[in-house]
Each structure stands twice: as structure tokens, then as C-alpha cells.
């Protein structure tokens, strides 16, 4: 660019996992423009995951389902952003709302995807490559700036010292047996019903791991409290239910204490990648080919291959469209258990 970039805005107001997958974009921005001020617009539910990140100077909240709902909310925020005089907006989110926010903010250069609901509102349009991982797709938004796109990069999240202290205190208050010195996290929740492995399967897996002497902790948000409670009650009093008790970064630090996380295709899976805990990721209605699978070196994805009905939708859905839910029902606890045991064996051999 002929003039230096002083102030850069990233606009992404999707789900928590999507925000985690946009962190490598911010990280590459910081490496490419070390002196720029980088701000990130996101929803309140995802804001905590961006805190303390060295690539991000400021997090700006956009409560699109609450006080900022509708065109008036967009215009209010756009007015604030216009006063800030950003030089560049990068807009990974493909909604009309996000594209409109960038345009109304008066930002002279706006880069977004070809699959946006309003690509005409961008000054630069980048092809959304459906065959790539979402991390690479997001980083491709830097192509019009002449930034190198080469090299893999993982998201990194940064729990604070206080977050770690909170998790320390939480664990001290629990009676967690430590036969093998291995804590395994189970994250059974998801916004989408067809992304949830059956709670009976999570329970069976938990029993297998308990029989082996491993310790188990259940993780999730406030919406997962009931589900995690049912699984815990079906297991053992030694199982800890942390669902709804910690912030996103505190949950990430708790996941850091786990040797392995078993998770659906949901936010905890992405937090585990961001904190470098190996994941056994369960994919039902969705598939890794969509570009949202965990990308850590030791991460494992399990799913039912060869089903003509799979995938059924980009996000899954509330109900199985053919009413069989075979993609999750037939994914047995024995299979997932074997993957967990294999991964623990690999970790132990590497530690020796």
C-alpha cells in the first residue's frame, strides 16, 4: 500500500469457534504491521476469548441480538467507528450486517469474501475457497495487501494470571482422584443438536475411562449445565462438572490441564487448539472438509464415513433431516475410547 496502515479493524460477529479461527488472521496482521493499532469487533459472548491477545489492541462489542439489534444499532456503532478513522477493515464474517457496518463506518479500504451477502460493499473481494481450512481462508483476506500467505498457523488464546488463579482455586475445591495423573475433558454440548454426540455415548465413554483410573471433568457453557449434570449423575461423584462455572479463557486454562479433550464440533474444540491440548473431535452432521476441524498436530477427528446423508448442513441442525441420526448413534463409545487411549499412548511415549 502507498500509505502505511495505522489503524486496522477486523469485523467478525459469528460463533465463538469462528472467532477463535480468526485469531491467526489477527496474528498475521500483527506480524505484518507491527506498529498498527488493531481493533476487533465481535459479539459480547465471544469477546473474552480475544482478551490479553498481543495481536489485538482493542475489542469493540457489537451486541447484534440485543441493544445493537437492527439497522439503528448498526448505525450507532458505525458512527463511533467513523470517528475512529480506521484505514482498513477486514471482514471475515459473510453477513450483510457485517458488510454494511464496514461500509457505513467510512473505512476507505474494506476487504471481504466473494460469498458475502453484500460483496459490492467491499473495495477488495477475495474468493472464498471452500476446499481450504477456515484459518487459511481468513488469512487469504490479506492477499490484496501483498502479505505472504505461506505457512501454517494455529490460533493462540491467552488466559490471564487471574484466570489461572481462578482455575487453581476451582480445582482445589474438587475431589479429583489422580490414579494415573491424567485428567480428561469431555465437552458434550453444542448450539446445534445434530452436532451433539449422544449423552448416553458420552456416559459410556466416561465409564470406560473411569474404569481405567482416569479423572474426568465436564466442560461447557451455561447452556450445557443441564446436559453435563445428567452425564455426571450417570457416572460417578468423582466426575467434576465445570459447565457454566468459568469464562471462556478460564475454560481454556482448564482445558490446558487436560491431557486430552473429547469434544463435539463446537467451541471447546477450538479453545483446545488455541491452548494446545490434543483433541478427539466428534463430527456427526458436519465434516472436516468444511474447513473447521481441529488443526493441532496430534488432533484426531472421528466420524461415520460413507454415509450418503452426511453432511446434511454446514452447521448441522436441530433435527436429523431423515430422522435416523445414524451419524451419531452408530458412532460407538468403543471407537472413541480407542482413539483416546491411542492419543494418551502417543503423549506418554513423547514425554519419555
Residue, then its C-alpha position, 0 to 999 in steps of 0.5 A: x500500500x502507498x500509505x502505511x496502515x495505522x489503524x486496522x479493524x477486523x469485523x467478525x460477529x459469528x460463533x465463538x469457534x469462528x472467532x477463535x479461527x480468526x485469531x491467526x488472521x489477527x496474528x498475521x496482521x500483527x506480524x505484518x504491521x507491527x506498529x498498527x493499532x488493531x481493533x476487533x469487533x465481535x459479539x459480547x459472548x465471544x469477546x473474552x476469548x480475544x482478551x490479553x491477545x498481543x495481536x489485538x489492541x482493542x475489542x469493540x462489542x457489537x451486541x447484534x441480538x440485543x441493544x445493537x439489534x437492527x439497522x439503528x444499532x448498526x448505525x450507532x456503532x458505525x458512527x463511533x467507528x467513523x470517528x475512529x478513522x480506521x484505514x482498513x477493515x477486514x471482514x471475515x464474517x459473510x453477513x450483510x450486517x457485517x458488510x454494511x457496518x464496514x461500509x457505513x463506518x467510512x473505512x476507505x479500504x474494506x476487504x471481504x469474501x466473494x460469498x458475502x451477502x453484500x460483496x459490492x460493499x467491499x473495495x477488495x473481494x477475495x474468493x472464498x475457497x471452500x476446499x481450504x481450512x477456515x484459518x487459511x481462508x481468513x488469512x487469504x483476506x490479506x492477499x490484496x495487501x501483498x502479505x505472504x500467505x505461506x505457512x501454517x498457523x494455529x490460533x493462540x488464546x491467552x488466559x490471564x494470571x487471574x484466570x489461572x488463579x481462578x482455575x487453581x482455586x476451582x480445582x482445589x475445591x474438587x475431589x479429583x482422584x489422580x490414579x494415573x495423573x491424567x485428567x480428561x475433558x469431555x465437552x458434550x454440548x453444542x448450539x446445534x443438536x445434530x452436532x451433539x454426540x449422544x449423552x448416553x455415548x458420552x456416559x459410556x465413554x466416561x465409564x470406560x475411562x473411569x474404569x481405567x483410573x482416569x479423572x474426568x471433568x465436564x466442560x461447557x457453557x451455561x447452556x450445557x449445565x443441564x446436559x453435563x449434570x445428567x452425564x455426571x449423575x450417570x457416572x460417578x461423584x468423582x466426575x467434576x462438572x465445570x459447565x457454566x462455572x468459568x469464562x471462556x479463557x478460564x475454560x481454556x486454562x482448564x482445558x490446558x490441564x487436560x491431557x486430552x479433550x473429547x469434544x463435539x464440533x463446537x467451541x471447546x474444540x477450538x479453545x483446545x487448539x488455541x491452548x494446545x491440548x490434543x483433541x478427539x473431535x466428534x463430527x456427526x452432521x458436519x465434516x472436516x472438509x468444511x474447513x473447521x476441524x481441529x488443526x493441532x498436530x496430534x488432533x484426531x477427528x472421528x466420524x461415520x464415513x460413507x454415509x450418503x446423508x452426511x453432511x446434511x448442513x454446514x452447521x448441522x441442525x436441530x433435527x436429523x433431516x431423515x430422522x435416523x441420526x445414524x451419524x451419531x448413534x452408530x458412532x460407538x463409545x468403543x471407537x472413541x475410547x480407542x482413539x483416546x487411549x491411542x492419543x494418551x499412548x502417543x503423549x506418554x511415549x513423547x514425554x519419555 
